[in-house]
Amino acid sequence: MCSTPSSPRRWDGSFAHVPARRSLRVSSDSASRLLRCGQNDRCRDCGNRIEWYQRMGERPVRLHPQELPTESVPATCQWHVSGGVAHPAGDGRAWCHLPHAVLCPARDALPAAPELNALRRALAVNTRRLIDSGAFVPPAALPNTEASPPTTCRPARPVVQLLYIRYLACRTVEEIQCVAQTRRRNRCTSPLLTPETPAGIWTLLPASATRGQLSLPGAVMAVYALTHLPYAEQLRWRAQRCPDHAASSTAADVAVTEWEPFDPLIHHEHIHTRLPALNRRQGPANLNRKATQSCPRTTR
């Protein structure tokens, strides 16, 4: 007969009711690994709140967190959400979602209904309030790292090749952050590149376009290649998870992955024709004389 564990007691000996701890889990057949409570984010351009939603076969979309009456939103801007997936069309209801790009004060105003113009002005006022309080710094006010010579000579947005696909990162390789959710329901602060994990290799590869597009003849670019790593390690980078959360399949994602498919015709300003300077995390195959030379931010 199994003994029943004693219930916790207070200092006076009375029984203390301890509620059972429930952990949020993501179903294996879910269209999105994002928890509904973890989709909230802020726009990098204006600082206002947004919500990320997955789309079928495309990149996630940023929607305004509040629903608006369908009659005040143009038909081309109406979105509806079903099962955590956003669809660019109306579903016949009286309320619909709206892309944040239509309302973002940092972008040029689009011709829309007067109700949307009033909401856009309200977001602009909120952006000014965030700037005045120091809670948000617009990208235009950030220090220009392109004008001043960098100390490590590393691209601010490097091109990473994994699973034989090139992606444009949103920050340096050392600063790419895990997107998993911690027990405190916050985003994990651990980076993907740790001293215990193998590093990639900076190499020069042809700046060829994707299949079906025109190529750039005679151009090379610096790429942080991960194709020599094991397949499981490349999947970890693609899922943007630290080694600890990569081993845990129950941890959900609190943010969307920040990989952007690289297109040399669109992201030509991020093409660097020289290897960055070496550091202690550099792979052994990068001991190239070209990397020890000065590497100005040469772009095509």
Secondary structure per residue as TSV (DSSP state, phi and psi in degrees):
chain	resnum	aa	ss	phi	psi
A	1	M	-	360.0	128.2
A	2	C	-	-81.2	136.2
A	3	S	-	-80.4	142.9
A	4	T	-	-88.3	127.5
A	5	P	-	-62.2	140.7
A	6	S	-	-68.2	144.5
A	7	S	-	-77.0	147.0
A	8	P	-	-65.2	146.7
A	9	R	B	-120.9	156.1
A	10	R	-	-81.5	-178.4
A	11	W	T	-66.1	-25.0
A	12	D	T	-92.3	5.7
A	13	G	S	93.1	-7.2
A	14	S	-	-76.5	153.0
A	15	F	B	-72.0	139.3
A	16	A	-	-108.4	127.9
A	17	H	-	-82.3	118.4
A	18	V	-	-110.6	112.7
A	19	P	-	-66.7	145.3
A	20	A	-	-67.4	134.9
A	21	R	-	-81.3	127.3
A	22	R	-	-113.7	128.8
A	23	S	-	-101.8	137.3
A	24	L	-	-73.9	134.0
A	25	R	-	-128.0	158.7
A	26	V	-	-111.8	128.9
A	27	S	-	-65.7	146.3
A	28	S	T	-67.9	-25.6
A	29	D	T	-97.6	15.8
A	30	S	-	-72.0	142.7
A	31	A	S	-71.4	-20.6
A	32	S	-	-137.4	137.5
A	33	R	-	-82.4	-0.6
A	34	L	B	-81.5	131.5
A	35	L	-	-71.0	147.3
A	36	R	G	-61.4	-33.2
A	37	C	G	-81.8	-4.9
A	38	G	G	-111.6	12.3
A	39	Q	-	-87.4	-7.4
A	40	N	E	-69.9	143.4
A	41	D	E	-156.8	-179.5
A	42	R	E	-125.8	143.9
A	43	C	-	-67.5	136.0
A	44	R	T	-73.1	-19.7
A	45	D	T	-92.7	-36.5
A	46	C	T	-120.7	-15.5
A	47	G	-	84.0	-1.6
A	48	N	-	-78.4	160.0
A	49	R	E	-72.7	141.9
A	50	I	E	-138.1	171.4
A	51	E	E	-132.7	132.7
A	52	W	E	-91.4	136.0
A	53	Y	E	-133.1	143.1
A	54	Q	E	-78.0	151.6
A	55	R	E	-122.4	152.3
A	56	M	T	-69.6	110.0
A	57	G	T	74.9	8.2
A	58	E	E	-134.0	176.1
A	59	R	E	-67.8	153.1
A	60	P	E	-60.7	154.6
A	61	V	E	-115.7	146.9
A	62	R	E	-96.5	120.9
A	63	L	E	-115.7	154.5
A	64	H	-	-66.5	136.5
A	65	P	S	-66.3	-18.6
A	66	Q	S	-109.4	143.9
A	67	E	-	-80.7	148.5
A	68	L	E	-121.1	157.4
A	69	P	E	-60.9	138.0
A	70	T	G	-63.8	-32.6
A	71	E	G	-68.4	-20.4
A	72	S	G	-97.6	3.0
A	73	V	S	-117.2	130.2
A	74	P	-	-59.0	153.2
A	75	A	G	-63.8	-30.6
A	76	T	G	-75.5	-11.1
A	77	C	G	-109.5	4.9
A	78	Q	-	-85.1	133.3
A	79	W	B	-130.8	149.0
A	80	H	E	-131.8	151.0
A	81	V	E	-113.6	130.4
A	82	S	E	-138.2	119.2
A	83	G	T	64.4	30.7
A	84	G	T	80.2	4.9
A	85	V	E	-116.5	132.4
A	86	A	E	-90.7	141.6
A	87	H	E	-127.5	131.9
A	88	P	S	-80.1	67.1
A	89	A	S	-168.1	161.5
A	90	G	-	-83.4	151.8
A	91	D	-	-109.9	14.3
A	92	G	S	87.6	-1.8
A	93	R	S	-84.1	169.2
A	94	A	S	-80.8	-8.5
A	95	W	E	-127.7	149.5
A	96	C	E	-149.1	166.7
A	97	H	B	-93.9	165.8
A	98	L	-	-139.7	135.3
A	99	P	B	-64.9	142.3
A	100	H	H	-68.9	-26.0
A	101	A	H	-62.0	-26.6
A	102	V	H	-73.0	-28.4
A	103	L	H	-105.7	-6.8
A	104	C	-	-62.0	122.1
A	105	P	T	-67.7	-19.2
A	106	A	T	-79.2	-7.7
A	107	R	S	-108.4	165.4
A	108	D	-	-66.5	140.1
A	109	A	-	-68.2	137.2
A	110	L	-	-99.9	147.7
A	111	P	-	-64.2	117.4
A	112	A	-	-147.0	-174.5
A	113	A	-	-71.7	156.8
A	114	P	H	-60.1	-30.5
A	115	E	H	-62.9	-36.4
A	116	L	H	-72.6	-33.1
A	117	N	H	-65.1	-37.6
A	118	A	H	-66.6	-39.5
A	119	L	H	-68.0	-35.3
A	120	R	H	-64.7	-41.2
A	121	R	H	-65.5	-36.1
A	122	A	H	-64.9	-39.0
A	123	L	H	-67.8	-35.1
A	124	A	H	-65.5	-39.0
A	125	V	H	-65.5	-39.3
A	126	N	H	-66.0	-36.5
A	127	T	H	-63.4	-43.2
A	128	R	H	-64.0	-36.6
A	129	R	H	-66.0	-40.0
A	130	L	H	-66.6	-38.3
A	131	I	H	-67.5	-41.9
A	132	D	H	-66.2	-33.7
A	133	S	H	-83.8	-7.1
A	134	G	T	82.4	7.0
A	135	A	S	-79.9	-14.1
A	136	F	-	-144.4	135.8
A	137	V	-	-117.6	116.5
A	138	P	-	-65.2	153.9
A	139	P	G	-60.1	-29.9
A	140	A	G	-68.4	-23.3
A	141	A	G	-90.0	-5.7
A	142	L	S	-72.2	152.6
A	143	P	-	-63.3	139.0
A	144	N	-	-81.8	101.8
A	145	T	T	-77.5	-16.2
A	146	E	T	-75.3	-33.7
A	147	A	T	-75.7	-38.6
A	148	S	S	-89.3	141.0
A	149	P	-	-66.6	123.5
A	150	P	-	-72.1	153.5
A	151	T	S	-77.4	-39.5
A	152	T	S	-97.4	-7.8
A	153	C	-	55.4	49.7
A	154	R	-	-115.2	141.2
A	155	P	-	-63.1	141.0
A	156	A	S	-68.4	-32.3
A	157	R	S	-129.7	89.6
A	158	P	-	-76.3	161.2
A	159	V	E	-96.8	121.1
A	160	V	E	-112.3	132.8
A	161	Q	E	-111.6	117.7
A	162	L	E	-142.8	144.6
A	163	L	T	55.1	31.8
A	164	Y	T	61.5	26.9
A	165	I	E	-128.4	138.3
A	166	R	E	-95.9	133.8
A	167	Y	E	-126.7	150.9
A	168	L	E	-100.3	117.3
A	169	A	-	-79.2	155.3
A	170	C	S	-88.6	-8.6
A	171	R	S	-153.7	177.3
A	172	T	-	-63.1	161.9
A	173	V	G	-61.9	-39.4
A	174	E	G	-70.6	-17.9
A	175	E	G	-103.3	1.3
A	176	I	-	-66.6	123.2
A	177	Q	B	-105.5	150.1
A	178	C	-	-67.6	146.5
A	179	V	-	-105.7	5.4
A	180	A	B	-75.8	160.9
A	181	Q	B	-97.2	134.7
A	182	T	-	-85.8	178.8
A	183	R	T	-68.3	-23.2
A	184	R	T	-86.5	8.0
A	185	R	S	65.3	30.3
A	186	N	S	-111.4	166.4
A	187	R	B	-76.0	138.7
A	188	C	-	-65.1	136.1
A	189	T	-	-95.0	3.6
A	190	S	-	-77.3	141.2
A	191	P	B	-82.0	164.7
A	192	L	S	-75.1	-34.8
A	193	L	-	-94.1	110.5
A	194	T	-	-119.9	161.0
A	195	P	T	-61.7	-22.0
A	196	E	T	-86.4	-14.2
A	197	T	S	-102.4	150.8
A	198	P	-	-68.2	144.1
A	199	A	-	-94.6	163.4
A	200	G	-	-82.5	-174.9
A	201	I	E	-126.6	125.6
A	202	W	E	-78.5	125.4
A	203	T	E	-146.0	161.0
A	204	L	E	-97.0	124.3
A	205	L	E	-129.2	155.6
A	206	P	E	-61.6	137.4
A	207	A	-	-85.3	60.5
A	208	S	-	-82.7	147.9
A	209	A	-	-80.2	173.9
A	210	T	-	-72.4	168.8
A	211	R	T	-62.9	134.4
A	212	G	T	92.3	-1.0
A	213	Q	S	-119.0	164.1
A	214	L	-	-70.4	142.6
A	215	S	-	-92.8	162.7
A	216	L	-	-99.4	103.0
A	217	P	T	-69.4	137.0
A	218	G	T	68.8	20.7
A	219	A	-	-112.9	139.0
A	220	V	E	-122.7	160.2
A	221	M	E	-146.6	152.7
A	222	A	E	-82.3	125.6
A	223	V	E	-128.1	135.9
A	224	Y	E	-89.5	98.3
A	225	A	E	-88.0	134.2
A	226	L	-	-119.5	11.2
A	227	T	T	-69.6	-18.3
A	228	H	T	-82.6	-8.8
A	229	L	S	-79.7	161.4
A	230	P	-	-59.3	158.3
A	231	Y	H	-61.8	-40.4
A	232	A	H	-64.8	-34.8
A	233	E	H	-68.8	-37.0
A	234	Q	H	-68.8	-35.8
A	235	L	H	-64.3	-34.8
A	236	R	H	-64.1	-42.6
A	237	W	H	-65.4	-40.4
A	238	R	H	-65.7	-37.6
A	239	A	H	-77.9	-9.0
A	240	Q	T	56.2	62.0
A	241	R	-	-131.7	143.2
A	242	C	-	-72.6	166.0
A	243	P	H	-58.0	-35.4
A	244	D	H	-68.6	-44.5
A	245	H	H	-80.2	-18.3
A	246	A	H	-68.2	-31.5
A	247	A	S	-78.6	-14.8
A	248	S	-	-104.4	112.6
A	249	S	S	-85.0	-11.1
A	250	T	S	-86.4	-17.4
A	251	A	-	-73.1	129.7
A	252	A	-	-86.5	170.2
A	253	D	B	-94.4	130.1
A	254	V	S	-94.9	-9.4
A	255	A	S	-147.7	160.8
A	256	V	-	-80.2	153.0
A	257	T	-	-65.8	145.3
A	258	E	-	-100.2	17.7
A	259	W	-	-78.1	132.1
A	260	E	E	-118.2	122.8
A	261	P	E	-54.3	127.4
A	262	F	-	-81.1	132.6
A	263	D	-	-129.2	113.5
A	264	P	T	-63.3	-22.3
A	265	L	T	-79.9	-25.7
A	266	I	T	-95.6	-40.9
A	267	H	S	-102.4	41.2
A	268	H	G	-66.6	-24.5
A	269	E	G	-71.8	-13.5
A	270	H	G	-98.9	10.1
A	271	I	-	-85.9	120.4
A	272	H	-	-115.8	128.1
A	273	T	S	-91.3	1.0
A	274	R	S	-129.8	152.7
A	275	L	-	-72.8	146.7
A	276	P	-	-72.6	168.8
A	277	A	-	-67.8	151.5
A	278	L	-	-76.7	152.9
A	279	N	-	-144.4	-171.8
A	280	R	T	-71.6	-19.2
A	281	R	T	-94.7	11.0
A	282	Q	-	-75.6	142.7
A	283	G	-	-70.0	159.5
A	284	P	G	-67.9	-24.3
A	285	A	G	-79.3	-0.6
A	286	N	G	-94.8	8.8
A	287	L	-	-75.3	74.5
A	288	N	-	-116.0	141.8
A	289	R	H	-65.0	-27.2
A	290	K	H	-65.8	-28.2
A	291	A	H	-75.1	-20.5
A	292	T	H	-85.4	-9.1
A	293	Q	S	-79.7	166.5
A	294	S	-	-67.4	139.0
A	295	C	-	-127.5	86.6
A	296	P	-	-67.4	160.4
A	297	R	-	-74.1	73.9
A	298	T	-	-86.3	123.4
A	299	T	-	-123.7	159.8
A	300	R	-	-86.3	360.0
